Amino acid sequence: MTTVTTPDPHRELPGRIMAREMAEQPAVLRRILDEGAPAIRKVAQEIAARAPRFVLLTARGTSDNAALYAKYLLEVRLGLPCGLTSMSTTTAYGARPDLTDVLVVTVSQSGGSPDLVASTRAAREAGAITLAVTNNPDSPLAGVSEYHIDVMAGPEKALPATKTYTASLLALYLFVEGLRGGDGGPAQVLPELAAGLLARQNEVRALAARYRFAERMVITSRGYGYPTAKEAALKLMETSYIPALAYSGADLLHGPLAMVDNVSPVIAVVTDGKGGEALQPVLDRLRGRGADLVVIGPRGQVERASAGFVLPTENVAEEVQPVLEIIPLQLLAYEVTIARGQDPDAPRALAKVTETH
């Protein structure tokens, strides 16, 4: 008797891994809020008791964009001066600054890159309070750090990081709120709203059809939305290979505005709050130049653009909106890549763990 095996119709679909992991984000966010928040709060309380005088944030790639978000949180919510480190000063040049009473936060999905481990070890030896924020509590980075926060995203198999990015944002938000004695209440709305955004994939697919042949994209924002712009550009470049340039709205006006025309789309991430208000002069200039302006943000802003995606911002605190802003842009990177006949699960020349020294 011959046994006929029916092939799984989804098995070979391009982008199936990235799609599955994007879809997991509401559950991951809920897991962090329900299960991870107490441990994050405990770490924050212990570090707050040591009164760090300064914060240094260390990361690469997607995690670097999450670290930039933490920089905004720490400076705006706590008034703590922050810097983004240049690891080569330690790993290549051997610099050993005095880091007594400095909090060094290293963000890494895998926790495995040698330069992250080496610079964190050197920071601890130089007197720093060291905190690793990873998706792997058994990683070398977690091992050399005094404190660790698990972002609890579960194994990430897709090369373009999606769920670990939003998980890192939420974990960092809860950590900063813990430092200031807050309860992180504004984040409770995120899982349900994230699920609603993922259910609107057809809207994003229509945008992808509009921009599948774009030769380049410019992405801009200000304030809390700026890390979203940088992460969206990274996602588009690593999946679809479209050159995507991310600028702070203020920097865009200082020269790069000259390259904006009515052909290459400009995606504006408009946070509902002070960051969005600061971006208004930039949006006015872009409209004045006849730019093909795509807005990801509140309905009123989208209605004044060439195209866009409306975000649910009513009663959502500005500082947690980045967790939602990136989701339609993840979907856009996915849909543009599929529309161009490529596989977002297999971007060329990329490895899941990038080992830099």
Secondary structure, DSSP 8 states (H G I E B T S, - for coil): --------TTTT-TTHHHHHHHHTHHHHHHHIIIIIHHHHHHHHHHHHHT--SEEEEE--HHHHHHHHHHHHHIIIII---EEE--THHHHTT------TTEEEEEEESSS--HHHHHHHHHHHHTT-EEEEEES-TTSHHHHHSSEEEE-------SSS--HHHHHHHHHHHHHHHHHTT---GGGGGHHHHHHHHHTTHHHHHHHHHHHTT-S-EEEEE-GGGHHHHHHHHHHHHHHH---EEEEEHHHHHTTGGGG--SSSEEEEE--TTHHHHHHHHHHHHHHHTT-EEEEEE-HHHHTTSSEEEE---TT--GGGHHHHHHHHHHHHHHHHHHHTT--TTS-TT--SS----
